[in-house]
Amino acid sequence: MNQKKAPWYFLLLLILAGESVFILPFVLARVFRPTVLEVFALDNVQLGLCFSVYGIVALLSYLVGGPLADKFPPRKLIAVALWMTALGGLVYATFPSYNTLKILYGYWGFTTIFLFWAPMIKATRVWGGNSSQGKAFGFLDGGRGLVGALFGAMGVFIFSFFITSEVSVASDVEIRAAFKQVILVSSGIVSFVGLLVWLFMKMDRRSEKEIILEKITISQIQEVSRLPSVWLLMIIILCAYVGYKITDVFSLFAQDVMRYDQVQSATVGTFLLFVRPVIGVVIGVLADRSQTTFWLVISFVVSFFGALLFASGIVSNSATVLFFISIFTVAAGVYAARSLYFAVMKDGKIPLVLTGTAVGLISLVGYTPDIFAGPAMGYLLENSPGAAGHQHVFWMLAVFSFIGGIAAWGYFQLYRKQ
């Protein structure tokens, strides 16, 4: 099959879907973290526990949903996942109790992973073909970053539009009403993206047949589980994903340390999202022109030094320029790693037709930060209020970046000659 013939709009739909499905559970909480804590009456630990419930359900969904992606066309699985996720937004907009919110996050753990994650990765590998894996995954993650940034900017605009008074003196009722509009508009867009995927993300029958197995056997699962690349990717993705989860605290850092108000803090979160597409595109092009595995190592090195800037405590409310330089450094490392860790699957000799199964196994370990990262960050922030808590969080990032860098170096050494 000549996979390179897949049209550009196929990748564009994957990009749209790939970020839209996570807007409600994650992007809104990243951009509007102080607002989410206020309107749902949560502290950082409770919000972290909501993410943990998501992670526990997602963990099982990765394992079962992986082989499912090798049996059914990606288009149908992705569209249904988007529609089910949007339905959860209607519950989210009622500002449910803490216990109901945990159930909702568990539901999102199912809808965004079981039917969605492995099909998206597999469809991206198909689009990338034999020579454009770096570009495919770089554009996917960069494009997702742009979609997330646009959602964030749209959310900030809607939020600001519905608050008629100064943000600093706006009532709780006014803030709730404004944020409800953000949630409802986001849910509507997620549903619409699902419709676009269903109608237009089609492959010809012959190509579809070549990437789908009628039956997944135990021996095929064992074949994948014996690959060294699968085990190394478990560690690499786990460490990179901790970094991605830690980017959630930048808007809160802006409020706690830089003394920004809610709109300014949300704007910082949105700025971070606009960095992501730039990094994704640049690193994707560089990776295809040299060695993808080498650039994966570099991404962890950059993330490590960016974490040290924050962990050292030199970033304060009197150092605005340094604050944004430090954000950019951390974001560059974290987003580059995210763009590349699935792009090295071909180098690691993971068969295309078993991509879903491999992704399921890798994700079983790689995405465990969905369970522990939220509560860990919440604990560090609540037990050391203010700047000290944030420094502890970034020391956590430095440790995981160091470990991820070692695993990426091992992957580079093992597969560089191939």
Secondary structure as UniProt FT lines:
FT   HELIX           3..5
FT   HELIX           8..22
FT   HELIX           23..27
FT   HELIX           28..31
FT   HELIX           33..39
FT   TURN            40..41
FT   HELIX           44..69
FT   TURN            70..71
FT   HELIX           74..92
FT   TURN            93..94
FT   HELIX           98..111
FT   TURN            112..116
FT   HELIX           117..128
FT   TURN            129..131
FT   HELIX           133..161
FT   HELIX           167..169
FT   HELIX           172..200
FT   HELIX           205..210
FT   HELIX           218..225
FT   HELIX           228..246
FT   HELIX           247..249
FT   HELIX           250..256
FT   HELIX           262..289
FT   HELIX           292..311
FT   TURN            312..313
FT   TURN            317..318
FT   HELIX           320..340
FT   TURN            341..349
FT   HELIX           352..354
FT   HELIX           355..366
FT   TURN            367..368
FT   HELIX           369..383
FT   TURN            385..386
FT   HELIX           387..415
//
